[in-house]
Amino acid sequence: MKNILVTIDFEEKGQLLIEKAAELAIKFKAKLWLVHVAAPDPDFIGYDVGPQYIRDVLAKDLRNEHKLLQGFTNQLKEKNIEAEALLVQGTTIETVVELTEKLAIDLIVIGKHEHGFFHKTFMVSTDESLVEKSNIPVLIVPLK
């Protein structure tokens, strides 16, 4: 196992997910790829981009998310773990699956969140969808 992809969503328990992935990286001498998939550009999904202030807010959010990813990566490198951060815009499942092929990923690590009734009823579960569409193993870490 040489490459492990960790999906980051900036939830409060995300650090636990990174720590678990770091344990695996140490044991297998693998590289960690910290990946956050941001919402696609409005043009990509068929909506108008909107006024400039909306674009400015979106750009600021992306810069902040990138800084957070870089901070996580730097923490891992201080522990002598090879790590790289990627902030990619797109649809979550498809983007992660594409990255696994491009980066020769051997394992995907994703967090499992507790959701309420309405979320379970009306939203597609990212972890379950990823398991269905991925051609490589997916490790689901409960984030309780």
For each residue, the residues with C-beta under 8 A, 3 or more apart:
1: 4 24 28 30 106 107
2: 28 30 31 104 106
3: 30 31 33 103 104 105 106 107
4: 1 21 24 25 28 30 31 32 33 105 106 107 108 109
5: 33 35 96 99 100 103 105 107 108 109
6: 17 18 21 32 33 34 35 108 109 110
7: 35 36 37 92 96 108 109 110 111 126 130
8: 14 17 18 34 35 36 69 72
9: 14 36 111
10: 14 36 65 68
11: 14 111 113 143
12:
13: 16 17 111 113 143 144
14: 8 9 10 11 17 18 111 143
15: 18 19
16: 13 19 20 111 141 143
17: 6 8 13 14 20 21 109 110 111 141 143
18: 6 8 14 15 21 22 34 72 75 76
19: 15 16 22 23
20: 16 17 23 24 109 141
21: 4 6 17 18 24 25 32 109
22: 18 19 25 26 32 76 79 81
23: 19 20 26 27
24: 1 4 20 21 27 28 30 107 109 139
25: 4 21 22 28 29 30 31 32 76 81 82 83
26: 22 23 29 79 81
27: 23 24
28: 1 2 4 24 25
29: 25 26
30: 1 2 3 4 24 25 82 106 107
31: 2 3 4 25 82 83 84
32: 4 6 21 22 25 76 81 82 83 84
33: 3 4 5 6 83 84 85 86 99 103 105
34: 6 8 18 69 72 73 76 83 84 85 86
35: 5 6 7 8 85 86 87 88 96 99
36: 7 8 9 10 65 69 85 86 87 88
37: 7 88 89 90 91 92 95 96
38: 61 62 65 87 88 89
39: 89
40: 44 45 89 90 91
41: 44 45 49 89
42: 45 46 47 48 49 50
43: 46 47 49
44: 40 41 89 90
45: 40 41 42
46: 42 43
47: 42 43 50
48: 42
49: 41 42 43 54 55
50: 42 47 54 55
51: 54 55
52: 55 56
53: 56 57
54: 49 50 51 57 58
55: 49 50 51 52 58 59
56: 52 53 59 60
57: 53 54 60 61
58: 54 55 61 62
59: 55 56 62 63
60: 56 57 63 64
61: 38 57 58 64 65
62: 38 58 59 65 66 87 89
63: 59 60 66 67
64: 60 61 67 68
65: 10 36 38 61 62 68 69 87
66: 62 63 69 70 85 87
67: 63 64 70 71
68: 10 64 65 71 72
69: 8 34 36 65 66 72 73 85 86 87
70: 66 67 73 74 85
71: 67 68 74 75
72: 8 18 34 68 69 75 76 83 85
73: 34 69 70 76 77 83 84 85
74: 70 71 77 78
75: 18 71 72 78 79
76: 18 22 25 32 34 72 73 79 81 83
77: 73 74 80 81 82 83
78: 74 75
79: 22 26 75 76
80: 77
81: 22 25 26 32 76 77
82: 25 30 31 32 77
83: 25 31 32 33 34 72 73 76 77
84: 31 32 33 34 73
85: 33 34 35 36 66 69 70 72 73
86: 33 34 35 36 69 99
87: 35 36 38 62 65 66 69
88: 35 36 37 38 95 99
89: 37 38 39 40 41 44 62
90: 37 40 44 94 95 98
91: 37 40 94 95
92: 7 37 95 96 126
93: 96 97 126 129 130 133
94: 90 91 97 98 133
95: 37 88 90 91 92 98 99
96: 5 7 35 37 92 93 99 100 108 130 134
97: 93 94 100 101 130 133 134 135
98: 90 94 95 101 102
99: 5 33 35 86 88 95 96 102 103 105
100: 5 96 97 103 105 108 134 135 136
101: 97 98 104 105
102: 98 99
103: 3 5 33 99 100
104: 2 3 101
105: 3 4 5 33 99 100 101 108 136
106: 1 2 3 4 30 136 137
107: 1 3 4 5 24 30 136 137 138 139
108: 4 5 6 7 96 100 105 130 134 136 137 138 139
109: 4 5 6 7 17 20 21 24 138 139 141
110: 6 7 17 126 127 130 138 139 140 141
111: 7 9 11 13 14 16 17 127 140 141 142 143
112: 127 140 141 142 143
113: 11 13 143
114: 144
115: 119 120 123 125
116: 119 120
117: 120 121
118: 121 122
119: 115 116 122 123
120: 115 116 117 123 125
121: 117 118
122: 118 119
123: 115 119 120
124: 128 129
125: 115 120 128 129
126: 7 92 93 110 129 130
127: 110 111 112 130 131 138 140
128: 124 125 131 132
129: 93 124 125 126 132 133
130: 7 93 96 97 108 110 126 127 133 134 138
131: 127 128 134 138 140
132: 128 129
133: 93 94 97 129 130
134: 96 97 100 108 130 131 137 138
135: 97 100
136: 100 105 106 107 108
137: 106 107 108 134
138: 107 108 109 110 127 130 131 134
139: 24 107 108 109 110
140: 110 111 112 127 131
141: 16 17 20 109 110 111 112
142: 111 112
143: 11 13 14 16 17 111 112 113
144: 13 114
